[in-house]
């Protein structure tokens, strides 16, 4: 798949070059977490919105998915993520992937 095709929608083409097939998964996770963040952006209290995004990921995402999105943020800077999604993942990293569990490699 060419990087021009990957850049449509989420803008994670940089991750695709560096992660290969894993970036296809990252691109899907970026899209999903952005949709979740969009829903919670209606919350007037920003801290509640960030906690809600992270809480949703913790409750409904498989641990492997959470590790992958955290790794993507840590290694790629979260390219393509909405600001709310990125802030939620950074602020609640330990809730999403406990310290004894390193991000997926």
N, C-alpha and C positions, 0 to 999 in steps of 0.2 A: 504494500500500500504506500503510495507516495505521501510525502509530508504535506503537499498542498491539499490533499484530501483530508488528512488528519487535522489540519488547521481549521476546518470548517466546524463551527459550533463551539467547542470548548477551548480551542487554542492550546492544546497540549502537545503540539508537534515536537517540541524540544524533548519532552519525556519519551516520546515514541522512538526517537533516534537512539537515546541512551538506554532505554529499557527493553527495546525490541517487543516481543510478544506480550510481556507483562504490561507494557504501556497501553495496549488495547484495553486491558482490564482497568488500568488507571483512568483512561479516558471515560469509560463507562461509570466508574465510581465518581469522577468529577461531575459528570452530568447529574447523577443521582443526588449527590450531596448539595449541589447547587439548587436543585428543585426543593429539597428539604429546607435549605436556608431561605429560599424565596418565600416559602410558606410562613416561616417564623419571623421574617422581616416586618410583618405587620404588628408585632409585639412592640409596644411603646418603650418598654424598659430593655435597653440593649443587653444588659447582663442576663436577663431572663431569656432573651432570644438566643444568646450564645449557649446558655445552659440547656435550652430546649433542643437546639440542633445536636449538641453532644449527647444529650439524653436519648434522643431518637436513635442516633447511631449506636449507642451502647445497648439499647433495648432490642433493636430490630436488625442490626447488621451482625453477620457472622464475625467472630474474632479475626479471621483471616482478611476479611474486607477492611476492618478497622486498621489492622496492621499495615495493609497495603496503602491506604489513603494517608496514614501518618508517615509512612516511609516516603511517599510521594511528596508530601509537604516538606519533610526534613531534607530530602536529597534534591528535589527539583524546585523548591520554593513555593509549591502550590500553584504553578502556572495554570490559568484557566478557571481557578476557583473564584467564586464571588467573595467579596471582602468579608461578608458575614460568615461564610463557610470556613474560610481560612482562619479568621479570628477565633471561631469556635473550636476548631481542631487544635490550634496553638494553645489556647487558654485551657483546654480540657484534655490535653494529650495524655496525662496520667490516668484519667478516667477511661479513656478509649483504649489505651494499651498500657497496662500496669508496668511499672518500672522493671519488674523482674522478667518481663517479656520484651525483648528488643524488637524493634520494628522489623518486619519481614525482609529478608535479603535474598 
